[in-house]
Amino acid sequence: MAAKIKKGDRVIVLAGRDKGRSGEVVEVRPVEDRALVRGINMVKRHTRATQQTEGGIISKEMPIQLSNLAVADPKDGKPTRVGFKTLDDGRKVRFAKRSGDLIDG
């Protein structure tokens, strides 16, 4: 099955602590069914100092379940479902079901 959410997509959080916020997908982990979104699902980690890193309290993003994310419609930025269609030149592309606009260029 083709991926509905890909790296670089603008997504909106549908559920949880960050509901309503949006961000860019940094990494998708299909095996875990999760994605890492910039600035979303931030947690504080208390880390010990090593030779490479400084110790202290570090904020970092944690992966969020794909079911809690929706792709932002390219036309109006609201959450939309994703569909697939094949163009005349044979390319398989994603489109926003809300507006019908193509998500992939």
C-alpha positions as CSV (number, residue, x, y, z in Angstrom):
1,M,0.0,0.0,0.0
2,A,1.3,3.5,-0.8
3,A,2.0,5.9,2.0
4,K,-0.7,8.5,2.6
5,I,1.7,10.6,4.7
6,K,5.2,11.3,3.5
7,K,8.3,13.1,4.7
8,G,7.9,16.9,4.1
9,D,4.1,16.9,4.2
10,R,2.3,19.6,6.2
11,V,0.1,17.7,8.7
12,I,-2.5,18.7,11.3
13,V,-2.9,16.8,14.6
14,L,-6.4,15.5,15.1
15,A,-6.2,14.1,18.6
16,G,-4.1,14.4,21.8
17,R,-2.3,17.1,23.6
18,D,-1.3,19.0,20.4
19,K,-4.8,18.8,18.8
20,G,-5.3,21.5,16.1
21,R,-1.6,22.3,15.7
22,S,0.3,21.7,12.5
23,G,3.8,20.9,11.5
24,E,6.1,19.3,8.9
25,V,6.7,15.6,8.9
26,V,10.4,15.0,9.6
27,E,10.4,11.2,9.5
28,V,7.8,8.4,8.9
29,R,8.2,5.1,10.6
30,P,5.8,2.7,8.8
31,V,6.7,-0.4,10.8
32,E,5.7,1.4,14.0
33,D,2.8,3.3,12.3
34,R,4.1,6.6,13.6
35,A,5.6,9.8,12.3
36,L,7.9,12.5,13.7
37,V,6.5,16.0,13.3
38,R,8.6,19.1,13.8
39,G,7.5,20.9,17.0
40,I,4.7,18.4,17.8
41,N,4.5,16.0,20.8
42,M,7.5,17.6,22.6
43,V,8.8,16.0,25.7
44,K,11.5,16.9,28.1
45,R,14.4,14.4,28.6
46,H,16.8,14.6,31.5
47,T,20.1,13.6,30.0
48,R,23.5,13.0,31.5
49,A,26.5,14.8,30.1
50,T,28.7,12.8,27.7
51,Q,31.8,13.7,25.8
52,Q,29.6,14.7,22.8
53,T,26.6,16.2,24.4
54,E,25.9,18.6,27.2
55,G,23.8,17.4,30.1
56,G,20.5,18.9,31.3
57,I,16.9,19.0,30.3
58,I,16.5,18.7,26.6
59,S,13.2,19.1,24.7
60,K,12.7,16.8,21.8
61,E,9.9,15.5,19.5
62,M,8.5,12.0,20.0
63,P,6.8,10.0,17.3
64,I,3.0,10.4,17.0
65,Q,0.5,7.8,15.7
66,L,-0.4,8.2,12.0
67,S,-4.1,7.8,12.8
68,N,-3.9,11.1,14.8
69,L,-2.5,13.0,11.8
70,A,-4.2,14.4,8.7
71,V,-2.6,16.0,5.6
72,A,-3.3,19.8,5.3
73,D,-5.3,20.6,2.1
74,P,-3.0,22.6,-0.3
75,K,-5.9,25.0,-1.1
76,D,-7.1,26.1,2.4
77,G,-4.8,24.3,4.9
78,K,-7.6,22.4,6.6
79,P,-7.4,18.6,7.4
80,T,-8.2,16.4,4.5
81,R,-8.2,12.7,3.6
82,V,-5.9,11.5,0.9
83,G,-6.8,9.7,-2.3
84,F,-4.8,8.2,-5.1
85,K,-5.2,8.5,-8.9
86,T,-3.2,7.8,-12.0
87,L,-2.5,10.6,-14.3
88,D,-2.5,10.4,-18.1
89,D,1.3,10.0,-18.2
90,G,1.1,7.0,-15.9
91,R,2.2,8.7,-12.7
92,K,0.4,7.7,-9.5
93,V,-0.2,10.8,-7.4
94,R,-1.9,11.7,-4.1
95,F,-4.8,14.2,-4.1
96,A,-6.8,16.0,-1.4
97,K,-10.3,14.6,-1.2
98,R,-11.6,17.9,0.3
99,S,-10.6,20.1,-2.7
100,G,-9.4,17.7,-5.4
101,D,-6.0,19.4,-5.6
102,L,-2.9,17.3,-6.1
103,I,-0.6,16.9,-3.1
104,D,2.3,15.6,-5.1
105,G,3.6,18.2,-7.6
